[in-house]
Amino acid sequence: MTDLSSSSLRSEAQKPTGNSPPPPTDPGHVSIALTPPSPTPPSAATNTRKISLLPLIFLIFYEVSGGPFGIEDTVRAAGPLLAILGLIVFPFVWSIPEALITAEMSTMFPENGGYVVWVSSALGPYWGFQQGWVKWLSGVIDNALYPILFLDYLQSGLPVISRGLPRVASVIALTFALTYLSYRGLSIVGVAAVVIGVFSILPLVVMCLVSIPKVEPLRWLTTSQRKGVDFSLYLNTLFWNLNYWDSISTLSGEVGEPSKTLPKALFYALLLVVLSYIFPVLSGTGALPLDQERWTDGYFAEIGKVIGGGWLGWWIRAAAAASNMGMFLAEMSSDSFQLLGMAERGMLPEVFARRSRYGTPWVGILFSASGVVVLSWLSFQEIVAAENLLYCFGMVLEFIAFVRLRVKHPAASRPFKIPVGVLGSVIMCVPPTVLIGFIAAFSDLKVAGVSLAAVVFGLVLQPCLKKVEKKGWLKFSVSSHLPDLMA
């Protein structure tokens, strides 16, 4: 492996470039060339602070999970036994491979484009744009859930927000408030993620401890009370609750010492996510007789009420509502910085690369928030199924890019490298790819049709943007502070 460390890349990237032309590139590979930068406002640079380890762990936690709120449908779909087995097996099939690939590729490309840059470097800018389109759209669809789920947890105490104009006004007001918090800076978002995370996890720890004397382990072996297993709901729920490990890659440029911090944060976040799922499910299914139909969103509050009393039920309900706020903030940060990273690579108009005085991509934030409001009318199941399919398309491109870069550039600097060769890389990608096939096979035709239409739209959108660039209707540029890692 060549001696090209991440620190040397950063020092090269910080050298003044003036107005010198970009260096000649080798037509045999995709070059991420350097061109004169757009000026960055001094205020933005001054107010941009790097994310440290603890906030990064909780940002990953909220991009992936946010706690067991939403995992209840696995029990409803398949019963306790399959739900518990799924939570044990699924991380090995999907979460660990995705987290390892994210750690390697994010330290190889420590910039805000994240997975867009990975795919661009391996397959070319056209497919890099497609990756950015489907993953951004998947993220926005995902984020449309959280204001709705927040209100769902509160509506039992405030029935006025359950329907009609008050419901719509509440969704818009909540989206605006959380969007403003995202605008104020990643340091604030990181602190909020830690505070919300501790508040959300504590009542579940209490519930698990209080439930221990009441647990009957034989209840964990119960299979579905239904006539059969709802595999579509089961797989989609597991997938939705255990994916998005790669989302943190779009914030790589905002992380302090990414080559060390990102792998550590992914490891600790993985432990936190898996434990936050398994123990509450073991507690709820072991301490109470099974009523499978009641295992749906919000049921952990009812379990807490039965096990510990009304105070614990309300604490868990409040924790679930707060958790949705944390997930919104993390997803909004990831989506908006992804658009910034794409603009810095010349894939989007350079207006998306503009930062506020707090260092945040305000155009990307507004764009993402608008998408959230537009999509918030969809049902929970439709949102989960649609975003899962789009996410699967993006993950296939990531797996291909990961293997192809191992083949094309084996000596490129990888501060964190998975200790497997090319064959091992291929084998590691096989189980999650097979899982993607199952997710697609069990998809509703209507949702599959909408998702396919979204993919086709992206295939057309990129040439249209290139036409706009050629005509000079909008300004595109590539930031000079980004190194060509493959040169």
N, C-alpha and C positions, 0 to 999 in steps of 0.2 A: 504494500500500500504506500502511496507517495506520501512524503512528509509535508502535507498541506494542512496545517491545523486551523481550527476555527478562529483562533486569535489572530493568526496571520492574515486570514481572509478579512477579518474585521479591520485590521490596520490598513490593508490595501484598499478596502472600501472607503476609508476615511481620507484618503489622499485627495488633494484637490485635482480636479480634472480639467478645469477651465473650459475652453470650447474646442478641445481637440477632437478630431473625428474618431469614431469607434474603430477598434482594431479589426483587421481582416479576420474573417471567420472561416472555419472549415466547413464546406458544404456537406460533408459526410455526417454531421450530427447537428442537432438543434442547438443553436447558440442563443443564450440570453444576453444579448449585446448591451453595451453601455452607451448611452447617449446623454447629452447635456440635461441636467435635471431641471425640474420646475422648482422655483424658489420655495423653500419651506418657511412659513412665518416664524420669526424668532420666538414669539410667545408659545407656539406649539412645541418647539424643541425644548424650551425652558421648562414647560409644565409636564413633559412626558417622563414618567417614572417607570422603571423596570419592575416587573412582577417578581416577588420573591417566592420561596418554596411553599410556605403555608397557604397563602392566598391561591397559588397555582393548584395545589391539591384540591381545594374546595371548588375552584372553577371547573376543574375536570370532573369532580364529583357531581356538580350540577349540570354539566353538559351531557353527562352519561345518565345520571340517576336522580339524585335529589332525595333518596330514601325509598322506602318500599311502597310509597303512595302511587298506585298505578299497577303494581304487580299482582293485586288481588285477583284479577281475571284469570291468572294461570290456574288457580284453585277452582274457580268456577268452570273453566273449560275442561279440566282434566282430573280434578281431585287432588288431595294432598300428596299422594305418593309421586305422581308424575310431576307435580309442581316442584316438590323438593328435589327430585332427581334432575329436573331441568335446570334449576338454579345451581346445582353442583356441576353438571356436565357442560352446560352452555358456555360458561367462561373459558373452558379449555378449548372448545370448538371455535369460539368466536372472539371473546374479549381479549384473551392473552395474545393470540396472533395479531389482532389489530393493534393492541397497545405496543407490542414489540416493534411492529412495522412503523408505527407512528414515532416511536423513540428513535429508531435508526434514521428514518427519512427526515425528521424534524431537526436532528442535529447535523445532518448532511446539508440541509437547506434551511438555515435558521432565519427565516424571513416570514413576513405576514401572508404571503401567497399560499403557504402550506401545501396541501395536496394538489393545488392547481399547478404549482411549480414542479412538483414531482412528475406529474403526468406530462406537462409541457416538455420537460427535459428528456423524458423517455420516448414519448410518442409524437411530439410536435405541438405547436401552439393551438392548432385546431382542436385537438382532443383535450388539451389543457383547458380551453374555454368550455368545452362540453362538461368537463369535470366540475368546473366552477359553477356553471349554470345549474346542473342537477343538484349539487350539494348545497348551493345557496337556496334554491327553491325548497329542497327538503328541509333545510333549517328553518326557513320562514314558516312553512306549513307546521313544523313541530312547535314553533314558538306561538302559533295561533292557539294552541291548546291551553297555555298556562293561565291567561286571564280568565278563560272559561272555567278551568278547574278550580282556580282561586275562588271564584264566585260560587261554584258548586259546593265547596266546603263551608261557605258562610251562609248559604241561602236558608238552611234550616233555622238559623237564628234571625235572619233578615229575609223573610219570604217576599218582600217587595221587590228584591233584585232577581227573582226567579224567572221573570218573563217580561215581555213587552218593552216599552221605551226605557223604563228604569234599568232593565238588563243591558240594553244596547248602550245607554249612557255610561253605565258602570264599566263595561268592557273598554270603551273608548277612553274614559278617564284613567283607568288603571294602566292601560297601554301607554298613555301619554306620560303618566307619572314615572313609570319604570324606564321609559325611553329617555326621559330627562336625566334620570340617575345614570344611565349608560353614557349619556353625553358628557356628564361631569368628570369622567375619567376612570381609567382602569384601576387606579389605586383605590378609589371609592368603591367600585364594583367588587374588588378583591376583598376589602374589609367587610363589605356587606355580605359577601358569600361566606366568610368565616363565621360571622355573627349568626346569620340565618342557619348555617349548617349546624352549629353547636345547639342552637335553640330547637332545631328540628330533630336531631338525633337523641337528645337527652330523654324525652318522654318515652321513646321506644326502648331505650336501655332500661328505664324504670319498669315498663310493661313486661319486658322479658324477665327481669329479676322477680317481680311480683308473681308471675305466672308459674315459676318453677315448681312450687308444691302442687299445683293443679294439673301439671302436664301428665298425660297418659301416652307413652311412646307408641303403643299399638295403633293409636289414631293416625299416626303418620303413614301407616301402611294401607290406609283406606284408598280404594280406587274410586273412579267417578260414580256418582249416584245416578247420572244420566244414562241414557241408552248407549251412548257412545261418546268419544272424545271429540271436542270441537278443535281440530288441529289448526284451523286457520286462526282462531282467536288465541290458542295456546302459543303457536310459533310467533305470531305477530307481537303478542304481549312480551314474550321473552326477548325477542329481537329488539323491540323498541326500548326496553328497559336496560339492555346490556350492550348497546352500540354507541356510536358517536365518540369513540376514543380519539379518532383523528381530528376532531373539531379543534382541539387545542393547538394544532399545528398552524392554524391561521393567526395565532397570537405569538408565534415563535419570535418574531422581531421585537416583541415587547417584554421578553423574558430576560432577566439578568442571568448571565452565564448559561445559555440554553443547553450546551453540551453536557453540563452536569445536572442542572436543575430539572430539565424536562424528564429524563429517564427516572429520576428519583420520584418526582411528582406523580408520574404515571403508575409507578409501582405502589406507592402508598394509597393513591386514589383507587386502584384496583382492589386492594384489600378492603378499603372502606366501603366500596360499593357492594362487593359480594357479601360481606358480613352484615351490612344494613338490610339486605334482602333475606338471607337465610334465617337469621335468628328471629325476626318478627313472624315469618311464616311458620317456623317451628313452634313458636309460642302460641300463635293463634289457632293453628290446626291441632296442637297437642292439648291445649287447656280447655277448649270448648268442643261440644259435640258438633259434628259437621252439618252445616246448613249451606249446601253448595251454592244455591241461588243467591244467597246474601253476599257472597264473596265478589264484590264489585267495588268501584271507586268509593272511598270513604269508609269502608268496613273496618279498617283498623281502629278508627275512633270508637266504633261500637264495641270492638273487642276490648279496648282499653277501659271502656265504661263498665263492662261486665267483670273484668278481672280486678280493676283497681278502684272503681267508683267513678262518679260523674266528673270529678275534677280531672282525672287522668284522661277521660274521653274528650273533654274540652281542650286539654293541653295538646293531645294528639291532633285534634281537628285544627287548632291554631297552627301547629307545626306543619301540617300538610298544606295549609293555605300559604304559610310563609315559604315553604319549600318551592311552591310554584313561582313565587317571586324570584327566588334564587336561580331557578332554571331559566326564567325569562332573561334575566340579566346576563347570565353566562352565554346563552344562545345568541342574544343580540350582539354581544361583544364579538363573538366568533364570526357571525355573519357579516357584520359591518367591516371588521378588519380584513376579512377575506376579500371584500370588494375593493378595499384600499390596496391590498396586495396585488390584485389583478390590474388595477389602474397603474400601479408602479411598474408593472411589467408590460404596459402598453396594450392590455387586452380590453380595457374599458376606457372611456373618456377620462382625461386626467382630473376632471372635477371630482371624481370619486376618491382621489388621493389627497384631497384637501383635509387638513386637520383643524379642529377648533383650537381655541387658546388653551384647552385642557388636554390637548394631544389626541383627541378622539376624532375618528372619521365621520364628521357630522352629516355629510351627504349620504354615506352608506347607512348611517343610523336612520335617517329619515326614510330612505328607500325601503329598508327592511321593515320599519314600523308600519309603513303604508301597506305592505304586503300582509302583515299580521292582521291588520284591521279588515282588509278585504276578505281574508280567508277564515275569519273567526266564526262565520255562520255555519261551517261544516260540522258534522257530528264527530264525536270522539273516535269511533271506530273507523270512519271514512278518513279522518286525518292520519291516524296511525298507519292504516293500510297504504294510503297514497305515499306518505313520506318514506315508508319502508321500501317500497318498490323503487322509488327514485334513488334512495340511498344505496340500494343494492347495485344499481347501474354504476354509480360512482365508485363503489368498492371494487367492482370487477376491474375498472380502469386502474385503481390503485394497486391491486395485486399484480396486474400486468406490468405496470410501471416499476414496481419494486423488483420483480424478477428481471425485467429488461435492463435496468440500471446495474444490477449485479453482473449481468452478462457483458454489457457495453462498457462499463466503467468500473471494473473490479478494483482498481487501484485508487479510486477517488477517496478523499478523506471522509471517513465515517467515525466521528468521535465516539458514538455508541454503535456497535455493530453486533447483530445477532450472530452467535457463533455457529453458523451453518454455511455450507457452500451453496452453489447454484442449485444443485439437486435438492438440498435441504430446504432452500427457499421455495422451490416449487411444491414440495411435499407439504410444507407448512400452510400453503395457500389452498390446498385441495379441500380439507374439511369445511372451511368457511364458504368456499365456492359451491360445494354440494349443498350446504345449508341455504344459500341464496336460491338455488334451484328449487328447493322445497318451498321457500317463502313465495316464489313466483307461481309455483304450481297450485298453491292453495289460495291464491289471490282471487278476489271477486272480479268478474269480467268488467263491470262498470269502472271500478277503481283502476284495473289494468289498462283500460282504454284511455282514461284521463291521464294516467302516468305516461303512457306511450305518446300521447299527443304533446305532452310537455317536453319529452325528449326530442321529438321531431321539431318542435318550435325552436329548441336550442340549436339543432343542426342547421337551421335556416338563419337564425339570429346572428351567428358569427360572421358569415359572409356579408350580411347586411351592414354590420358594424364596420367591416373592412372597407365597404363601399363608402360609408359615411366618412371614414378617415381619409380615403383617397380623394373625395370631393372637397375635403377641408371644412365640412359643416360642423364638426366637433374636433377638438384638439386631443390628440393622443401622444403620449411620450413614455419613455422608459427611464426610470430614475437611475442616476449614475452611481448612487451609493450601493447598488446591488451588484455583487460580484458574479462573474460567469464561472460557476463552479465546475463546469464541464470543459472549460478551455484547456 
